[in-house]
Amino acid sequence: MKRLPRSVEGLRGLRAARWIRESTERQTDRFGPDAQREQQDRAIERWGLADTGRTWQVAHSGRTIASTAQFADMLAAAGVEYDVLLVGYVSRFARDLRTAVNARHELHQAGAALLFCDERVLSSDEDAWEHWAREAVEAEAYSRRLAKRVREGYEAKFRRLGDQGGQAPLGFRRVGGDRRLEVDPDTIAVPVAAFERYATGAVSYAEVGEALGLEAGSVREILRNPVYNGWVRRYRRSAVEERKPAPWRDAPPVSDELWERVQELRARRTRTSGPRAAGRPRPLLSGLLRCSCDAAIHSNGTHRDEPMIIHRGPGCERWGDRLTYPSGIYEDAIAAQLTGITIDDADVAALVRMLSTPPATPVRGRVSHERRRRDLALAHADGKLTDEEYLEARRQLDRETEAPAVHETIDAAAVVRWVRDLPRLWEYADPDQRRELVNLVYDRIVIEGTRFVEVVPTPYAMARGLPALLPDRVRGWNGEPRRVRPTTINHPRIVIPVRGRRQLLAAMRSGRAS
């Protein structure tokens, strides 16, 4: 570990990078970042630092800043690209005490220090440690006090005016001195059309969004928001929803009949066997698990407070008598494989040679084409497509499959950085972000009971050689449910075969993409 400067007088000649944070995109468009840069410029001039030009600028809440890719990238570059991280104000670094303390430790381990320019506090100065700790505590305390005041304000407005607060949903606007919510006649037709289209039963969120110029996620939020049916709501800290009739309840934009029809369709299309408990994230491997008999594996809610998965196809001899297992068996193993990627100097050189050579046979999304063929056949069988429409769609799909793939230019250095940062990204990621990482690498995971038969990488992962770096043996499950598993047990290693691993290893050794 590099020797850290003991005071601000020891900063001369060290490499400096900048950290700039505002809570929202709107704030970054104002003067906050300029004020932070001025503080940093003064510090560079005052103590003779070498400005590397490296800057991380992010618009994100200080309470959850550790979950961002910029924060992980900043930590990964410590000691490599810079020696001192300049932060204009203590509160602009983070408003979470644990994040601040952990980041200070990791930066010091990597050979870098934090400098809060306004207070002239250096994290590696032992004489200033108490000052630094008080500032970090106060940053979180202020955020908590502010959140409490805002929450109390929304609660009072809800009790007095029956207004749910927050940003006006599409189709509504805020008017008057008290900024009360009301229907916007100029835009309400769009969300109403979303309800009407979805109520036909033949379209999805994506199809509704495509027709109306909305994202699929936005359509989903519209269809689940009772404000269109004449109800305002707020959530208490325990996530309990409280509703009140809105002023437009007597003539809501979406009638009771239309609202009930849409909610019935949404519930019918939910893939889980029951409603997900409040606050519980979607399973990490949602939509990825399949049996080797080609039956899909689904989440089956919980059993004795433990998430479970179930084989819902016909009786499968490959699973034996038991068709339900704790989902943690598979999630733990896949997480261990994904974060267990290692890459040494020899791997880096081989990967760079392979990625710099145009592939002789471009990797195609064969799995996605197979799924699209199957979806077309099902639509034809259900009468949603005529014979002519089905045949034309099949011909078009076959033409896409046969068309030569465009060779993608891949930045080998970026792949190497991503692989090396993956364990750190995983550590700071929230459940949704972890699921995105898994879906980036894995297209399908084939299992038989508790045994992994094969994992199929995505074309994205194959094109970057990632399957060659995935370990095929990881620490696995000991055969007992989590709730009774001893915490000190030495988990056995299990095998997770990766499709294309041998092919990519050979390509890396030969230096030619396959």
C-alpha positions as CSV (number, residue, x, y, z in Angstrom):
1,M,0.0,0.0,0.0
2,K,1.3,3.5,-0.8
3,R,2.2,5.8,2.0
4,L,-0.6,8.3,2.5
5,P,-0.1,12.0,3.1
6,R,-0.3,12.8,6.8
7,S,-1.5,16.4,6.3
8,V,-2.5,18.8,3.6
9,E,1.1,20.0,3.5
10,G,2.1,16.6,2.1
11,L,-0.2,16.9,-1.0
12,R,2.2,18.7,-3.3
13,G,2.8,16.9,-6.6
14,L,0.1,14.2,-6.0
15,R,-2.4,13.3,-8.7
16,A,-5.9,14.7,-8.1
17,A,-9.3,13.6,-9.4
18,R,-12.7,15.3,-8.8
19,W,-15.9,14.0,-7.3
20,I,-19.0,16.1,-8.1
21,R,-22.5,15.1,-6.9
22,E,-25.9,16.7,-6.9
23,S,-29.1,15.0,-5.8
24,T,-31.1,15.5,-9.0
25,E,-30.6,16.2,-12.7
26,R,-32.2,19.7,-12.2
27,Q,-29.6,20.6,-9.6
28,T,-26.7,19.6,-11.9
29,D,-28.1,22.2,-14.4
30,R,-27.8,25.0,-11.9
31,F,-24.8,26.4,-10.0
32,G,-24.1,23.5,-7.5
33,P,-21.4,21.9,-9.7
34,D,-19.8,25.2,-10.5
35,A,-19.4,26.0,-6.8
36,Q,-17.8,22.5,-6.2
37,R,-15.4,23.0,-9.1
38,E,-14.3,26.4,-7.7
39,Q,-13.5,24.8,-4.3
40,Q,-11.5,22.0,-6.1
41,D,-9.6,24.5,-8.3
42,R,-8.6,26.5,-5.2
43,A,-7.4,23.3,-3.5
44,I,-5.3,22.3,-6.5
45,E,-3.7,25.7,-6.7
46,R,-3.2,26.0,-2.9
47,W,-1.4,22.7,-2.3
48,G,0.3,22.2,-5.7
49,L,-1.7,19.1,-6.8
50,A,-1.4,17.7,-10.3
51,D,-4.9,17.9,-12.0
52,T,-5.4,14.6,-13.9
53,G,-8.6,15.9,-15.5
54,R,-10.4,12.8,-14.2
55,T,-13.9,13.8,-13.0
56,W,-16.9,11.8,-11.8
57,Q,-20.1,13.8,-12.0
58,V,-23.3,12.2,-10.9
59,A,-26.9,13.2,-10.1
60,H,-28.0,10.8,-7.4
61,S,-29.2,10.7,-3.8
62,G,-26.4,10.8,-1.3
63,R,-28.2,8.1,0.8
64,T,-27.8,5.5,-2.0
65,I,-24.9,6.8,-4.0
66,A,-22.9,3.6,-3.3
67,S,-25.2,1.7,-5.7
68,T,-24.1,3.7,-8.7
69,A,-21.7,2.7,-11.4
70,Q,-19.8,6.0,-11.0
71,F,-19.1,5.3,-7.4
72,A,-17.8,1.9,-8.1
73,D,-15.7,3.2,-10.9
74,M,-14.3,5.9,-8.7
75,L,-13.2,3.4,-6.1
76,A,-11.7,1.1,-8.7
77,A,-9.5,4.0,-10.0
78,A,-8.2,4.9,-6.6
79,G,-4.4,4.6,-6.4
80,V,-4.2,3.8,-10.1
81,E,-5.4,7.0,-11.8
82,Y,-5.3,9.4,-8.8
83,D,-3.8,9.8,-5.3
84,V,-6.3,12.4,-3.9
85,L,-10.0,12.6,-4.5
86,L,-11.2,16.2,-4.3
87,V,-14.7,16.8,-2.9
88,G,-16.0,20.3,-2.7
89,Y,-18.2,19.8,0.4
90,V,-18.6,16.8,2.8
91,S,-22.3,16.5,1.9
92,R,-21.5,16.2,-1.8
93,F,-19.6,12.9,-1.2
94,A,-22.3,10.9,0.5
95,R,-25.1,11.3,3.0
96,D,-24.8,7.8,4.3
97,L,-22.4,7.2,7.2
98,R,-21.7,3.6,6.4
99,T,-20.9,4.5,2.7
100,A,-18.5,7.2,3.8
101,V,-16.7,5.1,6.3
102,N,-16.4,2.1,4.0
103,A,-15.2,4.3,1.1
104,R,-12.6,5.9,3.3
105,H,-11.3,2.5,4.2
106,E,-11.2,1.2,0.6
107,L,-9.6,4.4,-0.7
108,H,-6.8,4.2,1.9
109,Q,-6.3,0.5,1.1
110,A,-5.8,1.4,-2.5
111,G,-3.4,4.2,-1.7
112,A,-5.6,7.2,-2.1
113,A,-7.0,9.8,0.2
114,L,-10.1,12.1,0.4
115,L,-9.8,15.8,0.6
116,F,-12.9,17.9,1.6
117,C,-11.9,21.2,0.1
118,D,-14.2,23.6,1.9
119,E,-13.2,22.4,5.4
120,R,-9.7,21.5,4.4
121,V,-10.1,18.0,6.0
122,L,-7.8,15.2,4.7
123,S,-9.1,11.7,5.4
124,S,-5.6,10.3,6.1
125,D,-4.7,13.1,8.6
126,E,-5.1,11.3,12.0
127,D,-5.3,14.7,13.8
128,A,-8.4,15.5,11.7
129,W,-10.1,12.2,12.1
130,E,-12.6,13.4,14.7
131,H,-13.5,16.4,12.5
132,W,-14.0,14.1,9.5
133,A,-16.2,11.7,11.5
134,R,-18.4,14.5,12.8
135,E,-18.9,15.9,9.3
136,A,-19.8,12.4,7.9
137,V,-22.4,11.9,10.7
138,E,-23.8,15.4,10.2
139,A,-24.2,14.8,6.5
140,E,-26.5,11.8,7.1
141,A,-28.3,13.5,10.0
142,Y,-29.2,16.4,7.8
143,S,-30.6,14.1,5.1
144,R,-32.7,12.2,7.7
145,R,-34.0,15.4,9.2
146,L,-34.9,16.8,5.7
147,A,-36.6,13.5,4.7
148,K,-38.7,13.6,8.0
149,R,-39.8,17.2,7.3
150,V,-40.8,16.4,3.7
151,R,-42.7,13.3,4.8
152,E,-44.5,15.3,7.5
153,G,-45.4,18.0,4.9
154,Y,-46.9,15.4,2.5
155,E,-48.8,13.8,5.3
156,A,-50.3,17.1,6.4
157,K,-51.3,18.0,2.8
158,F,-52.9,14.5,2.4
159,R,-54.9,15.0,5.6
160,R,-56.0,18.6,4.8
161,L,-56.4,18.6,1.0
162,G,-56.6,15.0,0.1
163,D,-53.6,15.5,-2.2
164,Q,-50.9,12.7,-2.5
165,G,-48.0,15.1,-3.2
166,G,-45.1,14.5,-5.5
167,Q,-44.9,14.9,-9.3
168,A,-48.2,15.1,-11.2
169,P,-48.9,11.8,-13.1
170,L,-49.4,12.0,-16.9
171,G,-52.8,13.5,-17.5
172,F,-52.8,15.7,-14.4
173,R,-51.4,19.1,-13.4
174,R,-50.8,21.1,-10.3
175,V,-52.6,24.5,-10.0
176,G,-53.2,27.3,-7.4
177,G,-51.1,28.5,-4.6
178,D,-51.3,25.1,-2.8
179,R,-50.3,23.3,-6.0
180,R,-53.3,21.0,-5.8
181,L,-53.7,18.1,-8.3
182,E,-56.4,18.3,-10.9
183,V,-57.2,16.6,-14.2
184,D,-55.4,18.1,-17.3
185,P,-57.9,18.0,-20.2
186,D,-55.1,18.5,-22.7
187,T,-53.2,15.3,-21.8
188,I,-55.6,12.9,-19.9
189,A,-56.6,11.2,-23.2
190,V,-53.2,9.4,-23.4
191,P,-53.4,7.4,-20.1
192,V,-57.1,6.7,-20.7
193,A,-56.2,5.3,-24.2
194,A,-53.6,3.1,-22.4
195,F,-56.4,1.6,-20.2
196,E,-58.7,1.1,-23.1
197,R,-56.1,-0.6,-25.3
198,Y,-54.9,-2.9,-22.5
199,A,-58.5,-3.8,-21.6
200,T,-58.9,-5.5,-25.0
201,G,-56.8,-8.4,-23.7
202,A,-54.7,-8.8,-26.8
203,V,-51.9,-6.4,-26.1
204,S,-49.0,-6.1,-23.7
205,Y,-47.4,-3.1,-21.9
206,A,-44.8,-2.8,-24.7
207,E,-47.5,-2.8,-27.5
208,V,-49.6,-0.2,-25.7
209,G,-46.5,1.9,-25.2
210,E,-45.4,1.6,-28.8
211,A,-48.9,2.8,-30.0
212,L,-48.9,5.8,-27.6
213,G,-45.3,6.8,-27.6
214,L,-44.6,5.6,-24.0
215,E,-42.1,3.3,-22.4
216,A,-43.4,-0.1,-21.3
217,G,-42.5,0.7,-17.7
218,S,-44.5,3.9,-17.9
219,V,-47.5,2.1,-19.1
220,R,-47.3,-0.3,-16.3
221,E,-47.1,2.5,-13.7
222,I,-50.1,4.2,-15.3
223,L,-52.3,1.0,-15.3
224,R,-51.6,0.4,-11.6
225,N,-52.2,4.0,-10.4
226,P,-55.6,4.5,-8.8
227,V,-55.5,8.3,-9.3
228,Y,-57.0,7.7,-12.8
229,N,-59.9,5.9,-11.1
230,G,-60.5,8.8,-8.7
231,W,-58.4,7.8,-5.7
232,V,-55.4,9.6,-4.2
233,R,-53.0,7.6,-2.0
234,R,-50.0,7.7,0.2
235,Y,-47.8,5.1,1.8
236,R,-46.9,5.0,5.4
237,R,-43.4,4.0,6.5
238,S,-44.7,0.4,7.0
239,A,-45.6,0.4,3.3
240,V,-49.3,0.3,4.2
241,E,-51.3,2.2,1.5
242,E,-53.9,4.7,2.6
243,R,-56.5,6.0,0.0
244,K,-58.9,8.9,-0.1
245,P,-61.5,9.8,-2.8
246,A,-60.2,12.5,-5.1
247,P,-62.3,15.6,-6.1
248,W,-62.9,13.9,-9.5
249,R,-64.1,10.7,-8.0
250,D,-67.7,11.2,-9.1
251,A,-66.6,11.3,-12.8
252,P,-63.1,9.7,-12.9
253,P,-61.2,9.6,-16.2
254,V,-61.2,5.7,-15.9
255,S,-64.5,4.2,-15.0
256,D,-64.8,1.6,-12.3
257,E,-65.7,-1.1,-14.9
258,L,-62.6,-0.3,-17.0
259,W,-60.4,-0.1,-13.9
260,E,-61.6,-3.5,-12.7
261,R,-61.2,-5.1,-16.2
262,V,-57.6,-3.9,-16.4
263,Q,-56.6,-5.0,-12.9
264,E,-58.2,-8.4,-13.6
265,L,-56.1,-8.8,-16.8
266,R,-52.9,-7.6,-15.0
267,A,-53.5,-10.2,-12.2
268,R,-54.2,-13.0,-14.7
269,R,-50.9,-12.3,-16.5
270,T,-48.8,-12.2,-13.4
271,R,-46.4,-15.1,-13.6
272,T,-46.0,-15.8,-9.9
273,S,-48.6,-17.9,-8.1
274,G,-49.6,-15.1,-5.8
275,P,-48.9,-11.4,-5.0
276,R,-45.3,-10.7,-4.1
277,A,-44.9,-9.6,-0.5
278,A,-44.5,-5.8,0.0
279,G,-40.9,-4.8,-0.6
280,R,-39.8,-8.2,-1.9
281,P,-37.7,-7.8,-5.1
282,R,-38.3,-10.0,-8.1
283,P,-36.2,-13.2,-8.0
284,L,-32.6,-12.8,-9.2
285,L,-33.0,-15.6,-11.9
286,S,-36.6,-14.6,-12.9
287,G,-37.3,-16.0,-16.4
288,L,-33.9,-17.7,-16.8
289,L,-34.4,-21.2,-15.3
290,R,-35.5,-24.1,-17.4
291,C,-35.6,-27.9,-17.0
292,S,-33.7,-30.0,-19.5
293,C,-37.1,-31.3,-20.6
294,D,-37.6,-27.7,-21.8
295,A,-40.3,-26.9,-19.2
296,A,-40.1,-23.5,-17.6
297,I,-39.3,-23.2,-13.9
298,H,-41.3,-20.6,-12.0
299,S,-41.2,-18.8,-8.7
300,N,-43.7,-20.3,-6.3
301,G,-43.9,-17.6,-3.7
302,T,-42.6,-18.6,-0.3
303,H,-42.7,-21.7,1.9
304,R,-41.9,-21.1,5.6
305,D,-40.5,-17.7,4.8
306,E,-38.2,-19.0,2.2
307,P,-38.4,-18.2,-1.6
308,M,-39.1,-21.3,-3.6
309,I,-39.0,-22.4,-7.3
310,I,-41.2,-25.1,-8.8
311,H,-41.2,-27.4,-11.9
312,R,-44.6,-26.7,-13.3
313,G,-44.5,-29.0,-16.3
314,P,-45.7,-32.6,-16.3
315,G,-44.0,-35.1,-14.1
316,C,-40.3,-35.1,-14.8
317,E,-38.2,-38.1,-14.0
318,R,-35.1,-36.0,-14.1
319,W,-36.2,-34.3,-10.8
320,G,-37.3,-37.4,-9.0
321,D,-40.1,-37.1,-6.5
322,R,-39.4,-33.6,-5.4
323,L,-40.3,-30.7,-7.8
324,T,-39.8,-27.7,-5.4
325,Y,-36.6,-26.3,-4.1
326,P,-35.4,-23.2,-2.3
327,S,-34.4,-20.6,-4.9
328,G,-31.3,-19.7,-3.0
329,I,-29.7,-22.9,-4.2
330,Y,-29.4,-21.5,-7.7
331,E,-29.1,-17.8,-6.9
332,D,-26.1,-18.4,-4.6
333,A,-24.3,-20.6,-7.1
334,I,-24.9,-18.2,-10.1
335,A,-23.8,-15.2,-8.0
336,A,-20.6,-17.1,-7.0
337,Q,-19.9,-18.0,-10.7
338,L,-20.5,-14.4,-11.9
339,T,-18.5,-12.7,-9.2
340,G,-15.8,-15.4,-9.3
341,I,-14.5,-14.3,-12.7
342,T,-10.7,-13.9,-12.5
343,I,-8.5,-12.4,-15.1
344,D,-4.7,-12.4,-14.9
345,D,-2.1,-10.7,-17.2
346,A,-2.1,-13.8,-19.6
347,D,-5.9,-13.8,-19.9
348,V,-5.8,-10.0,-20.6
349,A,-3.3,-10.4,-23.4
350,A,-5.2,-13.4,-24.9
351,L,-8.5,-11.6,-24.6
352,V,-7.2,-8.4,-26.3
353,R,-5.7,-10.5,-29.2
354,M,-9.0,-12.3,-29.7
355,L,-11.2,-9.2,-29.6
356,S,-8.9,-7.3,-31.9
357,T,-9.4,-10.1,-34.6
358,P,-12.7,-9.9,-36.5
359,P,-14.6,-13.2,-35.8
360,A,-14.7,-15.7,-38.6
361,T,-18.2,-16.8,-37.6
362,P,-20.1,-14.1,-35.9
363,V,-22.1,-15.1,-32.8
364,R,-25.8,-15.0,-33.6
365,G,-28.7,-14.8,-31.2
366,R,-29.9,-18.3,-32.1
367,V,-31.8,-18.7,-28.8
368,S,-33.8,-15.6,-29.4
369,H,-34.7,-16.7,-32.9
370,E,-35.9,-20.0,-31.6
371,R,-38.1,-18.3,-29.1
372,R,-39.5,-16.0,-31.7
373,R,-40.3,-18.9,-34.0
374,R,-42.1,-20.6,-31.1
375,D,-44.0,-17.4,-30.2
376,L,-45.2,-17.1,-33.9
377,A,-46.3,-20.7,-33.9
378,L,-48.3,-20.2,-30.7
379,A,-49.9,-17.0,-32.0
380,H,-50.9,-18.8,-35.2
381,A,-52.4,-21.7,-33.2
382,D,-54.4,-19.3,-31.1
383,G,-55.8,-17.6,-34.2
384,K,-54.0,-14.3,-33.6
385,L,-52.3,-14.6,-37.0
386,T,-53.7,-15.8,-40.3
387,D,-51.9,-18.4,-42.4
388,E,-50.5,-15.7,-44.7
389,E,-49.4,-13.5,-41.8
390,Y,-47.7,-16.4,-40.1
391,L,-45.9,-17.6,-43.3
392,E,-44.7,-14.0,-44.0
393,A,-43.5,-13.5,-40.4
394,R,-41.6,-16.8,-40.6
395,R,-39.9,-15.9,-43.9
396,Q,-38.9,-12.5,-42.5
397,L,-37.5,-14.2,-39.4
398,D,-35.5,-16.7,-41.5
399,R,-34.1,-13.9,-43.6
400,E,-32.9,-12.1,-40.4
401,T,-31.3,-15.4,-39.3
402,E,-29.5,-15.9,-42.6
403,A,-28.4,-12.3,-43.0
404,P,-24.7,-11.8,-42.4
405,A,-24.1,-10.3,-38.9
406,V,-22.4,-6.9,-38.7
407,H,-19.1,-7.2,-36.9
408,E,-19.2,-5.3,-33.7
409,T,-16.2,-3.3,-32.6
410,I,-15.5,-4.2,-29.0
411,D,-13.2,-2.2,-26.7
412,A,-11.1,-4.9,-25.1
413,A,-9.8,-2.6,-22.4
414,A,-13.4,-1.8,-21.4
415,V,-14.2,-5.5,-21.1
416,V,-11.2,-6.1,-18.9
417,R,-12.1,-3.1,-16.6
418,W,-15.7,-4.4,-16.3
419,V,-14.6,-7.9,-15.4
420,R,-12.2,-6.7,-12.8
421,D,-14.8,-4.3,-11.3
422,L,-17.6,-6.9,-11.3
423,P,-17.2,-8.1,-7.7
424,R,-17.3,-4.5,-6.5
425,L,-20.2,-3.6,-8.7
426,W,-22.1,-6.7,-7.4
427,E,-21.4,-5.7,-3.8
428,Y,-22.9,-2.2,-4.2
429,A,-25.7,-3.1,-6.6
430,D,-29.3,-3.3,-5.4
431,P,-31.5,-6.4,-6.3
432,D,-32.7,-4.9,-9.6
433,Q,-29.2,-3.9,-10.7
434,R,-27.9,-7.4,-9.8
435,R,-30.7,-9.0,-11.9
436,E,-29.6,-6.7,-14.8
437,L,-26.1,-7.9,-14.5
438,V,-27.2,-11.6,-14.5
439,N,-29.4,-11.0,-17.6
440,L,-26.4,-9.4,-19.3
441,V,-24.4,-12.6,-19.1
442,Y,-26.9,-15.4,-18.9
443,D,-29.6,-16.1,-21.6
444,R,-30.8,-19.4,-20.1
445,I,-29.9,-21.7,-17.1
446,V,-30.8,-25.4,-17.5
447,I,-31.2,-27.4,-14.4
448,E,-32.4,-30.9,-13.2
449,G,-33.4,-30.7,-9.6
450,T,-30.4,-29.2,-7.8
451,R,-28.0,-30.1,-10.6
452,F,-26.9,-27.5,-13.2
453,V,-27.0,-29.0,-16.6
454,E,-25.8,-26.0,-18.6
455,V,-25.8,-22.2,-18.7
456,V,-26.3,-20.5,-22.0
457,P,-24.6,-17.1,-22.3
458,T,-26.1,-14.2,-24.1
459,P,-24.7,-13.2,-27.5
460,Y,-23.5,-10.1,-25.8
461,A,-21.4,-12.1,-23.4
462,M,-20.2,-14.5,-26.1
463,A,-19.0,-11.7,-28.3
464,R,-16.8,-10.4,-25.4
465,G,-15.4,-13.8,-24.4
466,L,-17.0,-13.7,-20.9
467,P,-18.0,-17.4,-20.8
468,A,-14.3,-18.3,-21.0
469,L,-13.6,-16.4,-17.8
470,L,-16.5,-17.9,-15.8
471,P,-15.4,-20.5,-13.3
472,D,-17.1,-23.9,-13.9
473,R,-16.7,-24.9,-10.2
474,V,-18.1,-22.8,-7.4
475,R,-19.1,-23.1,-3.8
476,G,-22.6,-24.5,-3.8
477,W,-25.4,-25.8,-1.6
478,N,-25.0,-28.4,1.2
479,G,-28.4,-30.0,0.7
480,E,-30.1,-28.4,3.6
481,P,-32.6,-25.5,3.6
482,R,-31.1,-22.2,4.5
483,R,-33.0,-21.7,7.7
484,V,-31.3,-24.8,9.3
485,R,-27.9,-24.5,7.5
486,P,-25.0,-24.1,9.9
487,T,-23.2,-20.8,9.2
488,T,-19.8,-22.5,9.5
489,I,-20.3,-25.3,7.1
490,N,-17.8,-25.8,4.3
491,H,-20.0,-25.7,1.2
492,P,-19.1,-28.3,-1.4
493,R,-18.1,-27.2,-4.8
494,I,-20.6,-27.8,-7.6
495,V,-20.2,-27.8,-11.4
496,I,-21.9,-25.2,-13.6
497,P,-21.2,-26.1,-17.3
498,V,-20.9,-23.0,-19.5
499,R,-21.9,-23.4,-23.2
500,G,-19.2,-22.1,-25.5
501,R,-16.5,-22.1,-22.8
502,R,-14.2,-24.5,-24.7
503,Q,-14.7,-22.7,-28.0
504,L,-13.8,-19.3,-26.4
505,L,-10.8,-20.7,-24.5
506,A,-9.4,-22.1,-27.7
507,A,-10.0,-18.8,-29.5
508,M,-8.2,-16.9,-26.7
509,R,-5.2,-19.3,-26.9
510,S,-5.1,-19.0,-30.7
511,G,-5.7,-15.3,-30.6
512,R,-8.5,-15.5,-33.1
513,A,-12.2,-15.0,-32.5
514,S,-14.4,-17.9,-33.6
